[in-house]
């Protein structure tokens, strides 16, 4: 645990349980909508909905010329946060769901703790406890189990589907985003940080993230990318309800809870809660997509649970 952070209290644990539940729903919804919207367009629409919903709470951050000057003076770190957390991570996940299942995508996301700790050592000189490294190793073993589809002999001829590679990149993006929250640059920390509340700060991340997401969606449209033909499209009220869920649950609620959890216990400890996402995704997929888990998913789950247990030991 990073010096200066509080312990893992029941309240913090409850906060950190919300994001994996929302992310599991996000993976399921991203798969259901793969036949309706191209992935980058879906990402831009999702965050547009979230921005509109959050605007009444966070609009004060834009209310005066002085506040707008504060934002302009800090556009670089804000653009980085928005690009990593809103633009890159979610777009890469929706790209992954074009060719991979929600269970596989969320299991590969279990590599986040390994990325978290590696970045902590390389960039922030924070060295985790040995138990945390062992827990991360077990998580990585679970990821490898998914990539090999439970067949160790396939290691010699491992061929990743595009979705697996996109999700690995997404996990790296999320780890970098979390460290930027926990160790922000000087302009966003201490006495130099403006008096932004959580809604205003998240609104600014969404605004800058949407610049990235909108540009990516425009490029996608120019290239003529279409939805996945193998998945039936949905429309009408069902599509509106899906976009509303994406704008509220995985966007506003999950990001708020994740930010509070990371601030309380640090990104290395918080990262292990992301490993609960596959458990929720497996249950949701079995109910809604008719994609029950396989035996190798069970082995991967065992590795993930073992990693959480090891990392939480004192």
Secondary structure, 3 states (H helix, E strand, C coil): CCCCCCCCCHHHHHHHHHHHHHHHHHHHHHHHHHHCCCHHHHHHHHHHHHHHHHHHHHHHHHCCHHHHHHHHHCHHHHHHHHHHHHHHHHHHHHHHCCCCCHHHHHHHHHHHHHHHHHHHHHHHCCCCCHHHHHHHHHHHHHHHHHHCCCCHHHHHHCCCCHHHHHHHHHHHHHHHHHHHHHCCCHHHCHHHCCCCCHHHHHHHHHHHHHHHHHHHHHHHHHCCCCCCCCCCCCCHHHHHHHHHHHHHHHHHHHHHHHHHHHHHHCHHHHHHHHHHHHHHHHHHHHHHCCCCCCHHHHHHHHHHHHHHHHHHCC
